[in-house]
Amino acid sequence: MSHADFVHLRVHSAYSLSQGAIRVAELAGLAQEMRMPAVAITDTGNLFGALEFSQYCSGKGVQPIIGCQVGLPPRADKPGLPAEPVVLLAQDETGLANLQYLSSQGFLQGDAAEPMVSPELLCARAEGLMLLTGGTRGPLFRMLADGQEDEARRFLEQLQGAFGDRLAVELHRHGLPVERAVEPGVIHLADQLGLPLVATNECFFPRPDLYEAHDALLCIAQGRTMAERDRWRVTPEHWFKTPAMMSELFADLPEACDNTLAIARRCAVRVETRKPLLPVCPKVQPGSTEEETLRAMAADGLARRLERMTLDEETRRAYRERLTFELDIIAKMGFPGYFMIVADFIQWAKAHDIPVGPGRGSGAGSLAAWALTITDIDPIPFNLLFERFLNPERVSMPDFDIDFCQDRRDEVIRYVRSEYGPDRVAQIITFGKLQARAAVRDVGRVLGLPFGMVNKVAELIPNNPAKPVTLKQAIDGEPRLQEMRDADEAIRRLLEIGLQLEGLYRHASTHAAGVVIGDRQLVELVPLYRDPKSDMLVTQYNMKFVEQAGLVKFDFLGLTTLTILQRAVQFLKGLGETVDLSALPLDDPLTYEMLARGDTGGVFQFEGAGMRDVLKQMRPTRLEDLIAAVALYRPGPMANIPDYCRRKHGEAWEPPHEEIRSILEETYGIMVYQEQVMQIAQKMAGYSLGGADLLRRAMGKKIRAEMDKQREIFTEGAVGRGIDRDKAIEVFDLMAKFADYGFNKSHAAAYALVSYQTAWMKANHPVPFLAACMSLAREKTDKLAALRQEAERLGIPVLPPDINLSGADFTVERLEDGRLGIRYALAAVKKVGFAAMEALVAARGRRPFADLADLAARVDPRQLNKMQIENLAKAGAFD
């Protein structure tokens, strides 16, 4: 089948945020439908979609052309003038690298809202790039429209000097009068300089019937209404036209269409995926490899851990053998560098008293991680499996998610930047989409519809951030929406446009936790973006594609509970008592008695009414019970909670087969953890733990062919070990049913430990604990009220705010009768501000304020105004 005789070289995908309405997958599909051998993506200033576009095009048998619409500064020095765009297309690897650099510099050196590069930088980075002059909105066209022929010639000659035969003069025919007026001058100048003409249609939307929806999208971005005339808009012709239409449009200049194919043939590069690239950790010892350094660090770390434990020699040997086994796998899979990088920044955080969580996710199953102090839960007594984290039979990057104290997480990221270089460390971009409710509200606003009408429609759309409902699902499932649509033309139009815009990207922001570290300057690997709110680099590819581009992600998460525990420890230190959370006894009777009463206000994971009921039924007596409670308290496994509790308190139970009694003993015959599935497969059917992890994954995915294959392997393995075939099939089916909701025990164990630490703190030191909770809830009125109630219930005095006794934050105070009380924070008074209260407390120093006049004389009036003083007075701070 012959291909089309025109390809689109100027296309704005949905990654031209709030401008483009062509989804990347749709763009590749349109090119395939129209038999275009190639198609370009040229988003405004960015390469957000370049890797995704390369993959979709390759999947459709269409050659991707990686391009970008780059803004040049407007020539007139007037604020508010838009950039003047040219189009760059990458011809080869060098061109792609230069395009990546130019797109990055547009964001890093200028305004992220309208990235621009200078003509000098553009020309300096011309190698390997094809330049199209920008059409109707480009600088060449603007100069000629303003009658500046000499300037236009000089501009083209400058570009010709840099780009040579990789320069083409771009023509648009969108039906604008200015295009018809200026085009002859453009063609004449191109002829004089011997430059080829190329026809493009600046595509913003896929089909002509989407013009109105696209116009609404532009209005949403500009904060305007569709009725307003003096705003930026495009014509109904700015769509992805067919090759036949473009040939007809340029019938008088057929070479302009032919040149699109000639240019496409020259652009022979796509964005490729890479294997993971890791920097060398600066902690590698001179003359040693990463592996040798890691082995030495882990051996030393394990020795220090074991010194603090009373174990016999046989048990110590088991620990050392497990460590060697894990390190051999880590080395074989090529991950010593990854473990060292994570260990380095966690050890730095701990050395600087920054609280770090004991673990998160399957990483808590690694003894090597425990030896390196990456985690703080010993996996051996809790039967946590290394293969659940790093499977030697399935090579994929390990992934440690790390919880840090909410307040000091940024210090750790700053350390990583200083250690590896600020140009090698970046956050990861995310894209906010127009969701159903927001789309309806935004479209209603730009259509100029009454707020009440739009609100009535929006309120009928379910709001579930965890599992967003699409607008189509909302309409199909809500008869009232259907009635309103059918009865009112304005609402029909509102919903129709909303359906067309839903899911398009609206804005860019940064991922809350993800950070990548490169082995070279990141701009050599991925295009970069700048978040206006931060000085840190951001990748232009999102989480999925940044990893495919070879960058390794590290998650730096903030956990408020760690901050609460740290503050409670500091309060205790102020009272002359030292507490080491990592060395708490795990069998404290006070803690378990409190948990058994369901007295868990403020306790991590166990605060809710449902979880309190579980604890009252369970009456936990060991950390394993808390681990099980964390794993069972979810839809699905919840049904097993009554059985677990009854069996814990004496009801008899039998395992599905005697062979696996020891595996299920801890949970009284109930399968609770994914690790138990792996151990059953190992013990009953002879799987390796790596193979058992693959079985667990297959069960979770429910792929029929794979399940049948695994059932056969399991059954044959069990029969070979003398187990009855029917019993083996019964156990396999039980495991498969359980796999729907099995929980990762390593994660449950690590988080149960944090829950235990908070429960221990509350049971043993309730005043510092609640003061710390109140400190973290300072600006949350409802939460503060609940904590205050909890303090009153426990008989803990909460002392009122006092200008001479309160700190800016909550404090623990010893009363005259020797009891401890919580002194209310000045900054917790509404509308006074933390910084102002810190200044007030600093001015007070050790000398109380004698009266209001004394306070006024000593506090800087720029820090404290009349309204703040009135609010403090209303709260009784001067009583």
Buried (B, 14 or more C-beta within 10 A) or exposed (E): EEBBBBBBBBBBBBBBBBBBBBBBBBBBBBBBEBBBBBBBBBBBBBBBBBBBBBBBBEEBEBBBBBBBBBBBBBBEEEEEEEBBBBBBBBBBEBBBBBBBBBBBBBBBEBEBEEBBBEBEBBBBBBBBBBBBBBBBBBBBBBBBBEEBEEBBBEBBEBBBEBBEEBBBBBBBBBEBEEBEEBBEBBBEBBEEBEBBBBBBBBBBBBBEEBBBBBBBBBBBBBEBBBEEEEEEBBBBBBBBBBBEEBBEBBEEBEEBBBBBBEBBEBBBBBBEEEEBBBBEBEBBEEEEBBBBBBBEBBBEBBEEBBEEEEEEEEEBEEBBEBBBBBBEBBBEBBBBBBBBBBBBBBBBBBEEEBBBBBBBBBBBBBBBBBBBBBBBBBBEEBBBBBBBBBBBEEEEBBBBBBBBBBBBBBBBBEBBBEBBBBBBBBBBBBBEBBBBBBBBBBBBBBBEBEEEBBBBBBEBBBEEEEEBBBBEEBBEEBEEBEEBBEEBEBBEBBBBBBBBBBBBBBEBEBBEBBBBBBBEEBBEBBBBBBBEEEEBBBBBBBBEBBBBBBBBBBBBBBBBBBBBBBBBBBBBEEEEEEBEBEEBEBEBEEBBEBBBEBBBBBBBBBBEEEBBEBBBBBBBBEBBBBBBBBBBBEEEBEEBBEBBBBBBEEEEBEBBBEBBEEBBEBBBBBBBBBBBBBBBBBBBBBBBBBBBBBBBBBBBEEEEEBBEEBBEBBBBBBBEEEBEEEBBBEBBEBBBEBBEBBBBBBBBBBBBBBBBBBBBBBBBBBBBBBBBBBBBBBEEEEBBEBBBEBBEEEEBBBBEBBBEBBBBBBBBBEEEEEEBBBBBBBBBBEEBBBEBBBBBBEBBEEEEBEEEEEBEEBBEEEBBEEEBBEBBBEBEBBE
